[in-house]
Amino acid sequence: MDLSKKIFLVPQLIFAAYIFSSCSGTDGKTANTTSLADTTKKEQQTIVKESLYKPVDSAKYFRLQKYLANGDTTGKWPVKDDILPINGAILPFNRIIAYYGNLYVKKMGPLGRYEPKEMWRKLDEEVAKWNKADTVIKSIPALHYIATVASGTPGKDGFYINRMPDSQIDSVLKIAKMYNHNAIVFLDVQVALSKLKDELPRLEKYLKMPNVHLGIDPEFSMKSGKKPGSQIGVYDAADINYASNFLVKLVKDNNLPCKILIVHRFTQKMVTNYKDIKLHKEVQLVMHMDGFGPPELKKGTYRHYLYSEPVQFVGFKLFYINDIAQAPNHLMTPEELLKLTPKPIYIQFQ
């Protein structure tokens, strides 16, 4: 099969609906009854190092953006309308290497698949590989936790959604601090039949913390009213702008460092009207290449949906199991991913 036909089959080959119907246990992880978000503003700001509030070096920022463009001559990269971020911007001064998952379900990713000590050992190994492969941009660890999960059953409200209890989010925040990592945390939202305007306020007390950022997943935004997993969902630029504006307000009202917003994507129709997505100095936006499959298929997806529709930064997802399910497929290496245009600045493992 030629590459063009493989790319055409992306939705069929790499659509993955990780859903579950109930939350009945913690899978061995510890949980606190007192929320870590219920602290004073001063206490929250001690969670991350002072360096996260440092002023942005504008010359270095634009130099690194050009580096990430990887020699592109089309004018797409670096993004012309890019905005210099406020103090504490993580990107592009660091590359984020994140473990994804949920503490209740092991198959959703390594964050819930392994006990914390083993998880950190594996994640540290991945960070080390990236730091060896790219000596220009330092790689740092992160945890990406699915805090609002699309479900296979309607639930009491009929929204096909499971909202993780505060105790579980608190557990992730504690795991992020283990072994002197002080890692940043992403809380991911799968709205199902609900809406961002109804789900993001529930996480506001966590998003006010300087080390907590946001991810939103169009795959499970079911504007059609159909059951999650029955088709691929969608976010319009208006939805992404709502999430950005939500974070902007939190940053301004609480004197926070720059936030990051991750938007998952692996098909054309998952994100509509990308040219209408607004950038803000308070929020750095990453269009994240989701989906599993062989390397050539993943590169085709990246080129057609991420490279061709530039927003600001780009991410790339790797699946430990699904990416290598069929021989001779292999898990793409840092060296391979650094050849992409643009170079991804956010790497997620599931």
C-alpha positions, 0 to 999 in steps of 0.5 A: 500500500502506498503512503497516500492510502495509508494516510487516508486510513488514519482514522480507522487505523489509529482511533483509540477510545479508552473508556471505562464505565465506573471508578471503583478503586485506586489500583493501589495508589494512596489518596488524601482526604484533604485537597492539596489545592485547598492551600493558601496562594503562598503555599501553592507557589512553593510547589514549584521552583522560583525559576518557573517565574523567571523573566523570558529571554526574548532573543532565546525564545525566538531563536529556539522557535527557529530551531524547532522549525527545523529549516522549514522554508515554506513560511509556516514555521516558526508561526508568524503570529507567535506571541512572547509569553509572560514570565515563567514560560516553560516552552520552548526553553524545555521539552516536556516528556510526559507519562499519560494515564489514570490511576484507576485503569492500567491500560490507559497509560504508564502513569497508572500502570506502574507503582510510582517508584517504577514509573519514575524510573522508566520516565527518567530513562525517557527524559535521559534519552531525550537529553542525550539526543537534543543538547539544545533544549533541556527535557523535563518530566511531567505527569499527564492525568486524565481527570475527566474521563469519557465513559461507556455508560451514561451515568446519573447525568446522562453525559457519559462522563466520569469525573475523578475525585479530588483524592485521586488528583491529589495523589497525582500531585503527590506522585509528581513531587516524589524523589525531588522531581517537582514535576509539572502536571497536566489535567486532561478533560474528555467532556463526552456529552458535557461541555468545557464550560461545565467541566473546567470550573470543577478543576479551577482550584487545581489549575490555580496551582502554578505547576498544573496545566490543562489538556483537552481532547476533541476525540471525546467531545461528542457534539453529535450527542452520540455515545463516546467511542462511536465516532471521533469527536470535535473541537472548534477554534471557539472551544479551544479559545474558551479553554485558553481564555479560562486559563488566561483569567486564572493567570491574571487573577492569581499572578501565576506563571505562564500556563500550557494548553494541550490539544489532542489531534489525529484527524483533520475534522477533530479540530475545525477553523484552526486559523481562528485559534487565538494566542495569548501571552499567558498561555502556550498552546500545543497541538498534540499529535495523538494516535497509534500506528507504524512510523510512516503512518504517524509521520504522515499524520503529523505532516498532514494535520500538524505541520500543515495547520500551524498554531504555536507548538507541536507535540507527539504521542508514543504508545508503548504497546499499540505502536509496536503491535504489528511487526516490523513496527517500532517505537519511534526514537528521539533521533527520528522525531527530531528530524520532523518539521517542526521538531516536537516540544512535547512528548507523551507516552501512553 
